[in-house]
Amino acid sequence: MSAATTAPKAPAGAPVPGLGLRPSMKVPLSLGILALVALVFFGLLGPDQTAEMKISDPDDAIALPALMIPGQAGGILLAVLLLAMAAYAVYLWTRGQRSPKWLPIAFAVVFVFALLVWIVAGARQPSISLAGLVAGSVTLAVPLVFGSLSGVLCERVGVVNIAIEGQLLFGAFTAALVATVTHNAYVGLLAAAAAGALVSMVLAVFSIKYLVNQIIVGVVLNVLVSGLTGFLFGTVMVPNKELFNTPARLDILPIPLLSDIPIIGPILFEQSVAGYLMYVAVAVIWFGLFKTRWGLRVRAVGEHPQAADTLGINVNATRFWNVTLGGAVAGIGGAIFTLVTIDSFTKEISGGRGFIALAALIFGRWNPIGAFLASLLFGFAYNLQSILGIIGTPVPSQFMAMLPYLVTIFAVAGLVGRSRPPAASGIPYVKG
């Protein structure tokens, strides 16, 4: 009796001994093109003014000096650094090696900084506070983080959650209503979680039990919640604003000592309870998905439900409860709008951020930490739009608004690495 052995398959794009194959050219090519764009626009055609980058606020205990960067000279220097990184990626490609994961990340950071120098140096008031920019970005990213985490929980178990927008919107409405009636913001926060879970339960019942197309159910739920909240806002909240739409606020709670750290202290450790919940949610969901038995079951259901079923895992029950949990997380994100950011509920207050959270989920590769970082990118773009109008830059704010979507397209197309959803995502499971 002879034993047959099979050689392990090499990872996609890895060099194969004897065949002379090289990894994909996508990363070196895209980095090279972007580096040339930076050299031409940020460097050779860059503005002559000097950009003032304020690292810390004047009120900080330790005030750091501002960075003074000449527009054209600084653009050329940063572009040369980008070209060096692109050349390194090409060099690795010629040797049959993949670009390390840190290289596109470092390239993106330098490129964004070069873009910022170019924008600020060309403005009427060539000065910007980096601390304020980052702090505002974190604040605007909080609902996006909760929305993208909801998508992670749902898609990791095999259900596409298009209804994130509806969950955010219903959470915002319920938080405002309950916090007003009870005069307690924390009760409003819990009610928002319940409201998001309710929307998710409808999604779960129709898509898991009755096998209705998940995309269609999600779209219908978004339209339904939008119409319902709009109707109740116009008929209940508008005529009785004091009774139903003046919610209590979630106070900002600085963490002693940590909030006094220069630069990052006020940004990270002067948050509301919901802001701290964001950090906890990212860490707990990541740990749960990748370090616990529960996470192993969830990922098994999302990748190969038939195999999970044979091991005794109740596939549809796992999907139902994960989708419900995801809705509760999104509901908390919706509460941010009415309990922290704005002092009352307004029609369509979520402003399409549920779909942006979905894009952040894809860009983050269905990973809680990746989704968190992608949400920060979108929050950065949102905040930068408003700052562009203040400093008087000639660059249209719509240009910055489209940048995160371009990056997402590049990510989905595989230009910065393969982006693959769970294998069973969107596919209903019928036992037997």
N, C-alpha and C positions, 0 to 999 in steps of 0.2 A: 504494500500500500504506500503510495507516494503522496507527499504533502506538497501542494502547489502554493507558491508564494507570489504575492503581487507587490510590486514596487509601489511605495506611496506616491501619490500624485503631488507634483510640485504646485505651490500656490500660483494663482493666476498672475502672469506678468513676471514671475521669477525666472532667472536664467536656467536653462536646462543643459546639463553637461553634454557636450558633444554636438549640440544642435545650434549653438551660437545665438540663441534667442535672447532678446532684451526686454526689459519691462516696457510698459506703455509709455509713449512719448507725451502723454497728455500733460503731466505735471511740469516737466521742463519747458514744453512749448508755451503753456499758459503763463508760467512765471516769466519767461522771456518776453512775451508780448506785453504784459503789464509793466515790466521794467522799462521797456522802450517807450511806452506811453508816458510813464513817469518822467523819463529823461527829457522827452520833447515838451510836454505840457507843464510839468512842475518845475523843470530845470531851465531848459533853453528859452522857453516862452514864459517863464515865471515872472511874477511882479517884482518891482524894484524895492518896495517898502520892506521894512523889518517887522516881522510878526512877534508880538509880545505874548508869551505863554506864561500865565500866572499859575504857578504850581500850587500855592496855598492861598487861602483868604487872609486879608489883613487882620481879621479878628482872631486868627489861630494863635495858640500859645507860642508856637514856634513858627515864625513866618519865614519861608524860604524865598530867596531871590527869584525873580521871574527869568525865564529863558528868552533871550533876544536872538531871533534867528532871521538872518537876511533871506528874503523871499527867494531870489534867483539862486544865490550861492548855496543856500541850504537845500533847495530843491535838487540842485545838481549833485550835492554830496549824498543825499538820501537816495537819489536815483542810481548813483554808482554803487551804493551798498546793495540795492535791489538787483542790479545787474550781476554783482558778484554772487549773490545767492542763486540767481538763475543759472549762472555759469557753473556753479557747483552742482546743481541738479542735472545739467547736461553732462558734466564730467562723470557723475555717477551712472547716468544712463549709458554712456559709451563703454563703461566697465561692466555693464549688465547688472547694475544694482539699483534698487528702488531708492527714491528720495526718502530720507527719514521723516517721521511724522512731524517733528518740530519745525522742519524747514518751511512748509506752507504757512504754518502758524506765525513764525517769526517774520516771514515775508509779508503777511497780511497786516501785522502790527506796524511795520515800517511803512508800508504803502499807505495805510490810513493816516499815520502821522504826517507823511509827506503831503497827502491830500489836504490835511488840516492846515499845514503851514501855507500851502498855496492859496487856500480860501481866505485865511485870516490876513495874510500879507496883501491881498488884493482888495480888502475891505476899506470902507471910509474910516472906520475906527479899528485899526489893526491890533486889537488886543482881545484876549479871551482868557477866561478862568478855566483851567483844566479841572480843578477840583469841583467847581460848579457844574461843569459839563458832565463829569462822571457821576456826580451825586444825582443830578436830574435824570441821567440815563438809567441809573439803578431804580429810581422811583417809578419811572414810566415802564420799566421792564417787569415789575412785580406781577401785574395781571397776566402778562405774556408767559411768564415762568409757570404760573399755576395752570394756565391753559395748555401749555405744551406738556406739562407733567400729566395732565389728564389724558392727553393723546398718547403719551408713552404707556400708561397703564392699560388703555384700551387696545392699542395696536399690538402691544407685546402679547396680548392674549388672543389676538386674531380678529378684533372688531375695529373697523375704521370709524373714527369719531369725527364726522363732519359737523356735528351739533355743538362743538365747543363754543361757537358764537352764541347760540341760544342759551347754553349753560351759564356763560358769563353774564349775559343780559338779564336772565331770570334771577341770578344770584344778586346782581346789583339792585334790581327792583325790590326783591324780597328783603334785602338788607336795609334799604331805605325805609320801607314800610314798617317793618318790625322794630327797627331801632327808633323810629319816631313814636310808635305806639307805646313801646315799653320804656322809652327814654334810657335805653341801655345798648351801647354799641356792641358789646360782646354777645348779647342775645341776638342782635341783628346778624353778627358774623356766623353764629351757629345756624340761624334760619337760612342764610345764604347757602351754606353747605347742604342743608336739607333740600333747598330748591334745586340746586344743581343735580343732586342725586335723583330727584324726582324726574327731571328731564332725561337723565341717563337711563332710568328704569324703563321709560317709554321706548327709548332707543333699543334697550336690551330685549324687551319683550317682543317687539315687532321683528327685530333682525335675528334674534336667536331662537325664539319659540316658533314664530310664524314665518321665518325665513324670507322676510321682505328684504329687498336690496338695501344694504346698509347705507349707501350713498344717498339713495332716494329718501330713506327715513330721516337721515341727518338734515338734508335740505328742507324737508317738510317741517321738521321740528324748529329749525331756525326761523322759517317764515311764520309758523304758528306762534312762537314765543314773541317775535317782533310785533305781530299784530295784537296779541293779548296784552302785552305790557304797554303798547302804544294806546290801546283802548282804555285800559285802566288808568293810565297816566292822564289822559284827557278828561275822563269822566269822574275820577275820584281824587287824584292828586292835585290837579290844577285848581279846581274850585275850593279845595280844602287843604291848602299847602301847609298851614300851621299844624293841622291834625295828622296829616299822613305823609308829608314830605319835608320834614325838618329833622333829619336823623341826628342822633348823638354821634360824636366823633371818636375815633380811636386815637388816643393821645400818643404823642411821640415819647418813647421811653429810652433815654440814653443809658447805655450800660456803663457803670462807673469804671474808671481807669481806661477801659478799651476805647470809649468815645473820645478820650483825651489824646489818643495817638495822633501825631501830626498826619495830615492829608487823608489817610484811609479811615481814621477813627470816626470823624463826622459822617463819612460816606456810608460805612458799613454798620456802625454801631449806634446810630441815632435814628432808629426805625420805630414804627408802630408794631403792635403784636403781630399783625399780618406780615409785616416785613421780616420779622424773625421767624415766623412760621414758614416763610419761603425757604430760608436756609435749612431749617429742619426737614422740610418736605423733600428737598433735593437729596439731602444726605440719607434720609430714611428710605426713600424709594429706591435710590441706587443700591444701598446695602441690601434691601429686601429682595430686589430683582436678581442680584448677582452673588449674594453671599448666604442666602438662606434656602431652606428646602421649599418654602412657599414660592420663592422666585424661580427655582428650577422647574417647578410644576407649571407656573405661569408661562415661562418661556417654551416649555415643551408643548403646551396647548397651542401657543401661537405659531410654532414651527412645524409640528407634526401631530395634529390632534388624534389621528388614528393610533399612533404609537402610544400617546399618553393614555388613551382609552384602554388599550390592552394592559397597561400597568395599573389600572384601577382608578385612574383620575376621572372624576366627573367633569367632562369637558365643558358642557353647556352651563353647569352651575358655576364653574370657575370663571367662565366668561361673564356671566351675569353679575356676579359680585365684584369683579374687577371693573367692569363698566360702571357700575353704581358708585364704587369708590372714586373712579376717575371723575364722575360728575360732581361729587362732593368737593373734590379738590378744585375743579373749575369754578364752582359756586363761590368758594372762598376768594378766588381771584376776582370774580365779579364784584364782591363786596368792597374791594379796594376803591372802586370808582366812587361809590357813594359815602363810604365811611372814612376815607383818607384823602383822595385826590380832589373830589368835588363835594360841595356841601349839600347836594340834593340829587335826586334822580331826574334825568332828562330823557326824552325819547331818543332811542338808538344810542345810548350813552357809551356802549362798547365800541362803536365806530369800526366794526369789521376786524377787531383785534383777535377774534377767535380764529379767523382765517390766517392771520399773521402768526398766531401761535402754532397753527398747523404747519406753516412753512418752517418755523423754527424747529419743530419736531423733526421734519425731514432733514433739514440742514444739520441738526444735532445727531442724526443717525440713530434715532429711536433709543437714545441713551439719556438718562436724566441730567447728567453733567453736561453733555453736549447740547441738549435742549436749553439748559440754563445759560450757557455761554452764547448760544445763538440768539436767545431772547435779549440778552444784554446788547448784542449788536443792533437789533431792531430798536431797542430803547435808545441807544446812542444816536441812531439816525433820526428818530423822532425828536429828541432833544436838540440835536444840531440844527434841525429845520428852524426852530424858533429862534435860536441864537443867531443864525444867519441873517434873519430879518432885523435883529437888534444892532448888529455891528455894521450892517449896510453893505454886504458883499454883493457883487454883481452876479454871483452864481445862483441860478434859480433854486429855490428850496425844493422844487419837485425833483431836481437832479439827485439830491441827497435821499429823497424819499424812495427813489427807485433802486438805489445801490444795494440794499439788503436782498431785494428780489433777484437782482442780477447774480449776486453771490449764491443765492439759493439755486438758481438755474445751473450755475457752474457746478455746484455740489451734486445736484440730481443727475447732471450729465456725466458725472464722474471725473471732472477736470481736477478736483482736489481729493480724489479717492472714491472708491466705489461706495455708493449709498444704496443699501438693499434693505427693504422692509422685511418683517417676519414673513416666512413663506406662506403661512395660512391667513395672512391679514386680508380681510374682506371676503373670505370664503366661509359660508355657513357649514356647520357640521351636523350631519345626520347619522345617528348611531346605527350601526348594522351594515 
